[in-house]
Amino acid sequence: MFEKVVAAPADPILGLTEAFRADARSHKINLGVGIYKDETGATPILHCVKKAEQKLLANEQTKNYLGIEGNLEYGRIVQQLLFGQHASLIASGRAKTAQAPGGTGALRIAAEFVVRNGLANTVWISDPTWANHVSVFQAAGLTVKWYKYYDAASKGLDFAAMQASLADAQAGDLVLLHGCCHNPTGIDPTSEQWRALAKQSAAAGWLPLFDFAYQGFARGIEEDAEGLRIFAECHEELLVASSFSKNFGLYNERVGAFTLVSASKEIADVAFTQVKTVIRANYSNPPSHGAAVVTTIVSDPALYAEWVAEVAAMRVRIREMRELLVAKLAERGVSQDFSFIRGQNGMFSFSGLSKEQVELLKREFAIYIVGSGRISVAGITRANIDPLCDAIAKVL
Ligand code: LMR
């Protein structure tokens, strides 16, 4: 029977990692997947994580199942990071959080929750967006529509076009917004633009869904929640799919969260029973370790301070690589202006390189970047930046 199965195309991001691993060239550089690398090219375990794990090893008493929604203390911590420690919507019980296997798992919960409960059948996503969004939403049965976002000419956000295309979104439609560090462009709305969007959204009655996977990588932990918090002020209902893969470096622990905000605690409590049925039918209940690590760190003032400093160090290193990339490309006399890379946020730079140039970089120089031209700046180091810039200058 299986001979009838047709091969699926390789995943545009993780498929690239597979190809990279199989590449025998020793000078190869992987700037495809969004993972942080330090100056030595390693993806380190944060010091605060190691310390939390030591605490857990000494104190953990059981490997019993978690509840369907996961670690309850973790849920509280997620909400504090999203909405601020003293947010009234937390105190009022309007927010309910389920631990999820990564941000992807949280997105899938969000999608299935709205579809199964007949809340929405259309989701609007930015053009471009993270390659996996379409697959996750379509798998849950949502119809995907695109809103304009990136302006190739100015290499910036085309906010007027974004608002104009979203004017077609109907009341109740799910509208996906990237909380910060837009993936793949690295271009975020300004505070004023967030306010204007939130107003448009509230007036039109969209159901906002925030994908929030890079908190701390643009400006800071609190600062990066600005867009979400502006929306939370203007909306009785919204959804959040958040991830700690990047800001805690806990990629393979798959630690994320799905958060639902309702008009009242009573409505949230009822709606959350349906969230739990989605989870039960998918993976029953979440794995414990990653969430236990996050909970241990955020509940301990010293570990929390260490975490904030470690996130800042990652953010600063990536910013330095952006500066260096712009400077070194200019040194090589490339005619294009790459200074826009400086202003982008987070791990990625939407470089403007064409599919052909991306292909050439892989074939001739063993440099792996995503087909859209997205470069993971978080993978650039002082050791690989010269060969990278030489190669980019050549393909240009
Ligand atoms: C990325 O965009 O590279 C990351 O979010 C990793 C992934 O799962 O694609």
Residues whose N, C-alpha, C, O or C-beta is under 5 A from the ligand:
A	BS01	LMR	I13 G32 V33 G34
